[in-house]
Amino acid sequence: MTLSDKLSHPTTYSDADSLAATPAYTLPAMTFPVSISPTIEVDGTMNEAATAQSAEADVHPTARISSSARIGREVTIQAEAQILDRASVGERSLVGPRTFVDEDVIVGAYVRVLNDVTLCKGVMIESGVFIGPHVLFTSMENPRAIYPSGEPKPETQNDFECILVRHGASIEAGAILLAGVRIGQFAMIRPGSVVTQDIPAYGLVAGNPAKLIGQVCRCGHPYPYNEEPTSHTCPDCGFTLPL
C-alpha cells in the first residue's frame, strides 16, 4: 500500500503496520501523585487550589484545576490554564497559558501543550507529543444546541468521537483536528493544517484539507514525498525510517 493510499483509505491502515517494523521504545510511566482541591467555582472565583505551589507540580496562581483532575510529577501549568473534571496530565508535561483541557481528556507524560490550545472531551494524547499554539481539537460530530422542537439540547446528548494522537507526534501552530481522526506516532502536522483523515506514522502533512507531503524522522528531519514508501536513513540522527 502506498503512502497516499494509507491517507486516502484510513480504515485499511493501522499503526500496527509501522510499529511492527519499528525498533521498540519505552513509554514514560504515567504517575499521578499530586492531589489539588477544592474544585474551582464555576463562576470563576479563585480559591486555594489554583494558588497552591507543590514540590511535585508547578501551578500558576491563576490556573483553574478540578479536584478530580490528576496531575503528575513535575508538571508545569501556566497562567489561566483550565483543567476540568477527571482530566489527566502525565509527569513532566507542560500545559501552556490559557489552554483548556476538558473533562476526561488524557494527556500523557513529557507532552508540551503550548498557549491557547483547546483539548475538548474525547481527546487522548500519548506521551512525548508536541502541540503548538492555538491548536484546536473538535471532537463533536454534527453538534446542535437545540432539538428540532427548539428545546435546548444538553451537550451530553451530542456525539463525541475520540481523537487519538500517538507517541512522539507534533502538531504545529493553528492546526485544526476534526472528530475521530487518528495521528500516527512521530507524524508531523504543519501550521494551519485542517486534519480531516487519519495520518500514518511518520507522515508529514500540510494544507486544508491536510494532504500527505512527505515523511519525517523521529528527530524531525523531513523527507520529500514519494508515491512508494522509501526507507530513509536520517543524516541527522542515523535512525532508519521503516517502510
Secondary structure, DSSP 8 states (H G I E B T S, - for coil): --HHHHHH-GGG--THHHHTTS-----------B---S---TT----HHHH---SSEEE-TT-EE-TT-EE-TTEEE-TT-EE-TT-EE-TT-EE-TT-EE-TT-EE-TT-EE-TT-EE-TTEEE-TT-EE-TT-EEE-EES--SB-TTS-B--GGGSEE--EEE-TT-EE-TT-EEETT-EE-TT-EE-TT-EE-S-B-TTEEEETTTTEEEEEE-TTS-EEE--SS----B-TTT--B---
